[in-house]
């Protein structure tokens, strides 16, 4: 199974920031507020106003996709130049399957000849949720009144495209006809070729990024680019995946969940009797021995055995994950498996409900289901947009049969991720330490069973301090932490990093860490130990009457 857990079906659109559980900031600055900068002219990182300039992007071929930056409903500022709409997944003139995209040229004055693709996962969840709540030019977090400009938008650094895929997701059109990731990659390759021809970005470097079930999507799409052997259209330069499913679900979830809960027991407060019962069950299911044997740095020689799937047993005795989740909901009815520090109430989300525990205000309308929004984005008006679709995107046309699912192995299991690492030597895997659905050690355990560039696994547990630069804040609606915020390591072309305060949707919870990650992926900064400013942060800045020099403060 690919994260189709018994305790929730639609909830397993795990990539998206679920309604009611979105990353959000609370007004806790009752003693000392962060320094707020007076905006200075031509200061790109601190000033979110997108530059007005004659655009190379507006052509006869792209005009139909042009979006009015001042005409986005509920957004009281100019989001700048962007293009949105539908492009086919093949060059067949009779092709009816189309993927929806929203493309933002970078505000970077250097105008780099590169494009970063962002994908949410699910399977079946919309990448527009990532745009709206994580790394887009404007964000609208759960529980907030209105959208705000995002100073940590990835468009500050490079050209960005958010794509709703595969067919059946979001505004995309057509009937799903795939059953595996190779077919998904072929479909995406057809779409991206159409995009390259439309926007004339031939031979440009392309980076594929995403989170959660995009741990499948991104490596398989990247491998499809490699197999195409055509750098005019598919010039792959690197990939990044956050909180990804990359291996066996039992290993990444069931085996590691008890150690995770034990580590956070002073936060979760499960009672001693229950915890002792779960330790006995962990041992009975051989998960204790498995974890003690294989979670080592360096790892024992693989391949590791695959534990039995607990969902295939009659009584689910070894379903550790669901048992813990049920208990946690008893203690905290609003427990969020995507960010374990959250408590009640669930804040309302503009992205709508995908989980029965999410809150929907009476009379509220899902933002991307509004007619005026669909018209502004050149979507097919009347499309029933869902944050995570109820259509089986791997059903090959049979959207009602729940037994049909993605038949591909995890990319860490079948050589796909290995090939991508060895081809690019520029692969980054990140993990939010407060994510329970796909824990840091679960992802590492999957990687320890994989060989790349001639050696199996990481030889040492990630221990280098991860640094996010201190920086001025101009927008109290969109803040990011600074200082030492995680750990990282790099071996043989693969970087792994953690973000201590992030949940499942890492760029939403810790945007400064994600911004630094993108600088590293693009080759602008050496690594996570670098203490230099953000590359878009220049000059001195003024905060509350004090002049601060570039670099560190405090």
N, C-alpha and C positions, 0 to 999 in steps of 0.2 A: 504494500500500500504506500501511497505517497501522501502521508499526513492526513489521511481520511480517518480521523479519530472517532471513536464511538460516541463520545460525549457531545460532539457537535459536528454537524455536517457542513452547513454554510459557514460556520466559524472558521473552517479550515482554509478560508481565503487568507492565509496567515501572513501574507506579505503586507497587506494594506494596513493602514492605521485605523483600527476599527472604531466605528462610531461609539462615542461614550468612553473610549479608552485611548484617545489621541494624546500625543505629547502636548503638554501645556505648561505654562509658567504661572505660578501663583504669586500674589502680591505679598511678598515676605520681607520687603525692604523697609521694615518699620524703624530700624535703627540707622542703617547706613545704606544709602542707595548707590548703585554703581555710577561711576563718573559718566556724565552725559556730555557728549561733545557738541560744540557749535559747529555746524557743517561748514567746511571750507570749500571754496571752489576747486573744481577739477580733482577732487579727492575721491577716487573711485570706490574704495572699500567702504568709506563712511557715508558716502552720498548715494542713495539708491536711485536717484533720478537718472533714467537712461538717456544717453546722449542722443541728441537730434543730429542726424547727419544724412547726407545723400546715401542711399542704400544700393549696394551692388546686388542685393538679393531680389529686388522687385523687377521682374522681367515678364515677358509675355507668358511664359510657362508657369510662373509662380503667382501671378496676379490673382487668380481665382482663390488662392489659399490665404491671401493677406488678411490679417486680423487688425481691426481698429483698436489700437492700444488704449484709447480713451473711452471705448464703448463696451467694456467688460462689466456686466451687471454687478452691482454692489461694490465695485472696486473704485474708490474715489480718487484714483491717481492714474497716471499714464504708465502702463506696464511696458511700454516700448514696442519695438518692432517684433512681430512674430507671425507665424504662418501655421495654419491648421487645416485639417481636412482628411480625406480618404485617398489612399493609393492602393492599386491592386497588388496581389501577391504573386502574380506572374504576368508575362507579356502577352498572354493569350488575349486577343481582342474580345473574346466572349467571357472573360473572367468576371465573375460576380463577387468573389471574395475580396474584401478590402480591409485594410487595417487603418485605424485612425491614429493620427500623429498631431503633436503640437510642437513646433520647432521655434526656438528662440536663438537668433544670431547673438553672439557674445557681445557684451559691452566692452570687452578688452580692446584697448586701442591698437594693440598689436595685430588683431584679427588673425589669430593662428589658423592654419589650414588643417584643422582637426575637428572632429565631431565626437561628442560623448552621447551614447544611447543610454537611457534609463528605463528599466523594466521592473514593475512589481510582479508578484507571483501568483499564489493562490493554490492550485491552478485556477485561473478564471477571474483574477482581480485586476482592476484598472490601474494603469500607471499614472492616471491623473490624480489618484490619491497621493502618490508620491510628490507630484508637482504641487498640490494644494497644501500639503502638511509637512513636507520634508525639505526639498531642495530647489523649489521653483522660485521665480522672481517675486511672487507674492504668496503668502500663506494665510490660511484661515483655520486656526487650530480649534479643537473642540472646546466649547465653553466660552468662546470669545464672541464679541458682538459683531465684528466686521473683519475683513481681510486687512493685512498690513504688508508693507514692503519688506522684503527679506534681504537684509544686508549680507547674508551668507548664501545667496543664490549662486548655484554653480555656473550660471550664465556670466557672472563677473569674470570667470576664468576662461571659459571656452564656449563653443557653440553646443547647444543642448537640444536633444530631441527626446520627448517622452512618447512612447508608442504603446497603444492598447493592443495587446496580442495575447494568445492566438485568436483566430476568428471565433467570434462568439462573445468577446469581451467588450464591455463599454459601448462606444459608438461604432465599433467595427461591424462590418456587414458581411452577410453570407452564412452558410451552414457549415459548421465544423466538419472536417473530413479527415482528421488525423488521429492516430492512435499512439504515437511515440514522439520522442524528441528529435529524431533525425528528420521526420516529416515536418515537425514544427520549424526546424532550422531552415529547411528548404523553402517553406512558406515565407519565413522572415527574410531570407536572402532575396526572394523575388520582390518583396516590398522594398527592401533597401536599395536594390538596383533601380527601381522606379524613382525612389527619392533622389539618388545620386544624379540620374539623368534630368530630373525636374529642376533641381537646385544647382546643377553643374558643379558638383564637388568631387569630380573624378580624381583619383589618386590621393585623396586626403586620408590622413591617419584617422582610424576609427577605434574608439574605446567602447566596450560593452560593459555596462554596470547594472546592478540591481540588488535585490534582497529577497530572502526567504525562499519561496519556490523558484525564484529566478536563480537560485543556486543550481537548478537544473537548466533553466533557459539559457543563462549567460554562457556557461562553458560549451553547451551543445551548439548554440548559434556561433560562438567564436570558432569552434572546430569546423563548423560548416563553412565559415569564411576561409579558413585555412585550406580546406579540401577543395574549394573552388579554384584556388591557385590563380587568382585574378586580382592583382593589387590596384587595378584601375577602379574597381568597384568595392573590393573587400580588403582594404589595406589595414589589417588588424595590427594594433600597436600595444594593446594591453586590455586587461579586464579587472573588474573589482566586484566582489559580492559580499554583502553584509548578512549576518545571521542566516547562513544558507543551509538548506537541506542538500547534501552532496553525497550521502552514502545511504546505508541501511537505516530505516526508521527506528528499528528496535535498538540498535547501537546508539544512535544519536539522541534517543529520547528515554527509552525504558531503562537501559543500563546505568545511565548517569544521573537520573532524577533524584535518587536517594542522597548521594553525596552533595548534590546541589541544595536540597532542602536542609540537610544537616548544616551546611555552611551558613545558610540564611535563617537558621532556626530562631534566632533572637529577633527576627523580623516577622516570621510567619506564625510563631507561637502555637504550633501543633502540640497536643498533649503528649506526655511521655509514654503513656500506654499505647497510643496509636503508633508512635514512632518505633517502639520496640516491636510491634507487630509487623511493621513494614521492613524492619531490618531482618526479621525472621523470613519474611517472604522473599526479600532480595537474595538471601542465601539459598533458600529452597529452589529458586529459579536459576541458580548458578550465575546470577548477575554480579554478586560480590567477587567471586573468583575471576570472572571475566574482566572486571574493572581492575582488580589488583594485578592481573597477569599482563594485560595489554596496554593499560594506560601508563606507559613508561617512556622516558626520554633519555637515550634513544630507545626505540621500540624493539621488542623481540621480532625475529624474522617473520614476515608474513607469507602468505595471506592469513589473516585472522579468520577463525570460524564465524559463521553468522548464527546468532542465537535464534531459536524458534520465535515466530511471530505470535505474540500473546493474543492477538485478535482472532487467530485461527483456532484457539482452544475453546472448549465448550463453556467453561466457567470463568474465563478471563482471570485466572488466578494470578498470572504474572503481568497483568496490566498495571504496572506500578504508576504510570503517568496519570491515568484516569482516577485511580484511587487517591492519589495525592491531590489532584485537582478538586475532587469532590469534598475532601476534608478541608481544603483551604477555603472553599466557598462557604463552609459552615462557620469558620472563624471570621471570615471577611466576605460578606455576600457580594461585594464588588471587586473581589480579587481579580487582578488582571494578569493572565499568564504571559502577556507581552511586555509588562513592566510591573514587577512584583511589589513596588512600594505604594501603589495606588489604593485608595479606600473610597468609600461612598461619599457623595453620590456620583453616578455616571454623568459627566457633562454631555450636553447635546452636541452632535456632530452634523455639519452640513453635508457629509457624505452618506448619511442614511444608516439604516440598520442592516447588519449582517449577522447579528447574534441576538438571541432572545433576551439577553441581559442588557442590551444597549437601550439608551433612552431616546425616544422620539417625541418631541414636543407636539401637543395638539395643533393641528393645522400646519405643521412645518412641511416644507417641501425640500426634497433633495436638490442640491444646487445644480448638478449637471443634468437633472431631469427638467429643468425650467426651459420653456420654449425660447425665451430671450437669450439664454446662455447657449443653447444649441444653435440658434441662428447666428450668434456672434462668432461661433467656432466652426461654422460651415459643416456641422453635423447634420445627419438626416433628422429633421424635426419629427418628433413623435417617437424617437427611439426610447425604449424603456431602459435608461442607463441605470446600472447597478454597480455599486462599489465592487462587489464580487458576484458574478453572474450565477444564476441557478441553472444555466445550460451546461451540460457535460462537454467541455471543450475537447476532450479526447474520445468522444463518443462516436466519431466517424459517421455522423448523421443520425445515430440513435441516441438522442439526448435524454431519454428516460430510463435507460438501463444503468443502474448504479454499479453493476459489476464491471462495466467498461471503464478503464482508467489508463493512465500513462504506463505503457509497458516497458519503458526504458529503465535500465539500471542507473543508479546515481553516478554522476560523472567522475567521482573519486573511485568508483568500483570497476569501471570498464575501460580505463585508459584515456577518456576524453579530457579530463582536467589535466592529466599528465602531459598530453600533447600540447595543450594550450600553454601551460607553464613553460615547457621546453621551447616552444616556438617564439613566445614573446619575451621570456625572462622578465616579465612585468605583470605579475599577477598578485593581487592584494585580496586577502580574506579578512573581514572584520567581524567582531562579535560584541554585542552589548552585554555586559555582565549581569544586568537585571532582567534579562530575557529568560523565561522558563521554557518556552515552547521549543527553542533550539539553543541549548546552553553552550557557553564557551567551551567547556571540556568535552561536550558531545561532538562539537565540530572538530576539535583537536584530535579526538579519538578516531574519527573518520580519516583525518589526514595522516595519522600514524600508521594506518594500514595501506598507505599509498606510496609508491616509489616515483621519484622524479629526479631527472638529471643524475641518475645512477645510484642514488642512495634512498633508503626508505625513511620516511617520516622526518620530523624535526629531531635534532640531536640534543636539544635542550629546551626546557619549558620557556615560553616567552617571559623575559625578565627585564628587558630594557625599558626605561621610563619613557612614556609617550608624552610629548609636550605639545600643547596648543598655545599659540602666542597670546600674550596680553594685548589688548586692543581697545580702542575707544568704542563706546556704545552711543548711538544716536537714536535708537528706536527701542523704547522700553516694551514694545509689543513683540520684539524678536531679539532675544538675548542669547549669548553663548558663553560658556565657561572658559577659563584660561588656566594655564599652569600644567602641572603633571596630572593627567587625567586617565591614564591607562598604562598598558604594557605592550611591547611589540618585540618581534624577532624577524629576521630575514635569513633564509637559507636557499641557495641555489635557484634564484629567480622567483621565489615565493615569499611574500611578506604576510605575516599574520599579526593582527593587532586587536586589542581590547579597548573598550571605552567603559569606564567604571560606572557611569551614571546613565548609560544608554539602555533602553529596552530593545525590543525587536526591530523597531524602525529607527536605526541608529542616527541618520542625518536629521531626523526630527527632534530627537531628545538631546543630542550633542552636536549641533551644527558646526561648531568650531573644529571639532575633531574630524568630522567628515570633510570639511573644507580643506584642512591640511592634507587629508588622505588624497583628495583629488589633485592637489598641487604635486604630491609625490608621484601619483600615477602618470601625470602629464610631464613629469621630468623637470618641474620648476623648483622643487626642493629635494634635497638628497634623501632624507629619511625622517622618521618620527622623533628622533633625538635632536633634530635641528631646532635651535632657539631663535632663529631669525623671524622677523615679522612675516605676516601674510604677504605674499608677493603683490597683492593689490593694496597694500597699506603703505603710504608714503608720507614723508615729512613729519613735522611736529603736529600735535593736536592740542586743542584747548578744552579743558573740562572744569567746570565750576570755578573759572577764573585762574586756574593753574596751568602752566605750560608743561607738558610732558614730552620728553624726548622719545624718539623712536626706540622701540625695543622693550625691555622689561620694566615693570614697575611693581613695587610691593615685594 
